[in-house]
Amino acid sequence: MSEVDYKAFLKHAKENTSRLQKQTKGVGADYFKLHTDAMADGALSKKDKELMSLAIAISTRCEGCIVSHLADAKDSGATIDEVVETVNIAIMMSGGPAIVYGGKALEAAEQYYGVDLK
């Protein structure tokens, strides 16, 4: 099992985000409004948008984004199988770096879903 506690990692990242939003005032608030509006259900469901965001987070190698979008995808009803297929898409689009960060996403998914993917 992972040495990283991804739930604690996400809690810490959210604390940092709150600090950033408070200090950057309008810039932070505007970004988070954009995020909220973009992720709302529309032609695509919030779940699908979270899975798309997870694939992009893996491709851009952002651990905070990976954990955040994984947690939100799960909360939006994504299954572990959908997460694994999302990792497959990120690998297809990003190659080697996505192998490393896709592994991190699956490691975090083990904690969030309470499964062992080994």
N, C-alpha and C positions, 0 to 999 in steps of 0.2 A: 504494500500500500504506500501511498505517497507520503513524503515527509511534509509536504505543503498542506496546510489546512485551508482549502479554497474558500470555505464559508467565512473564515476569519479574514482571509485575504480580501474578499469582496466587501466585508464590513469596513475594513480599513480603507479600501479604495473609495467607498461611498463617503466616509468621513473626510477624506482628502478632497473629494469632489464638492462637498458642502463648503469646505473652507475656501476652495477656489471660487465657487459661485459667489460667496459672500464678498470676497476681496475684489473680484473682477466686475462686480456690480452688473451693469447692463449687458456686457459682453457674455458673461456666464449665463445670465437669465435668458438672453436671446438664444444662445446655443441650446439650452435645455428646453425652451419652447419649441424650437425647431425639432429636437429629438422627439418630444412628446407628440407633436403634430405628425411627424413622419411615421412614427410607429403605431399610430391609431389604426384600427380596423378600417378598411376601405375595400378597394378592388382585391387587394391581398389582405389576408388575415394578419393579425398581430403575430400569431405563431409563425407564419411563413416569413414575415419580416424579421423576426428574431433569428430564425434559422439562416436567412440570408446574411444577416449581420454577423452571426457566428462564423460563417464561411469567410467573410471579409476580414473579420478579426484574426482568424487563423492565418490568412494570407498576408496580412500586414504585420503579423507577429506582435499583437498587443494583448498581453496576458490579462490586463484589467478588463478589456473589452470582451475577451473570450469568456471569462468567468461571469461577467455581467450579463452578456447575451445568452449564455448557457442557462443561467438561473432564470432569466425572463422567458426563455423558450420553454423550459420545464413548467414554469408557472402558467404559461399560455397553452399548455396541453401537449407539447411536443413529447414524443416517446423517445426512449433510448435508441431505438432503431432509426428514427428520423435524425437524431443527433449523429449517429455513426455514418449515415448516408451523407449528411452535411459535411462531415470531416472528409469523406471520400471526394466530394466535389471540390473542396478547398485544396486537397492534394492534387487533383487533376489540373486545377488552374494555377497552382503555385509551385508544384514540384517539391524538391528536397526540404526547403524551409517549412512547408506545410506538414511534412512528415513529423518534424520535431514539435511544432506547435499544435498539430492535430493530436499528437500523443498527449500533450498537456491538456487539451480539451477533453479527451477521453478519460484521463486521470481525474480531472475535476468532475466529469459526469459520473464516474464511479461513486464519488462522495455524494453528489446531489441525488442520484437515483438509487443509491444503496445497492449497487450491483458490482460484480467482479467481472471485468471484461478480459481477464487474462486467459 
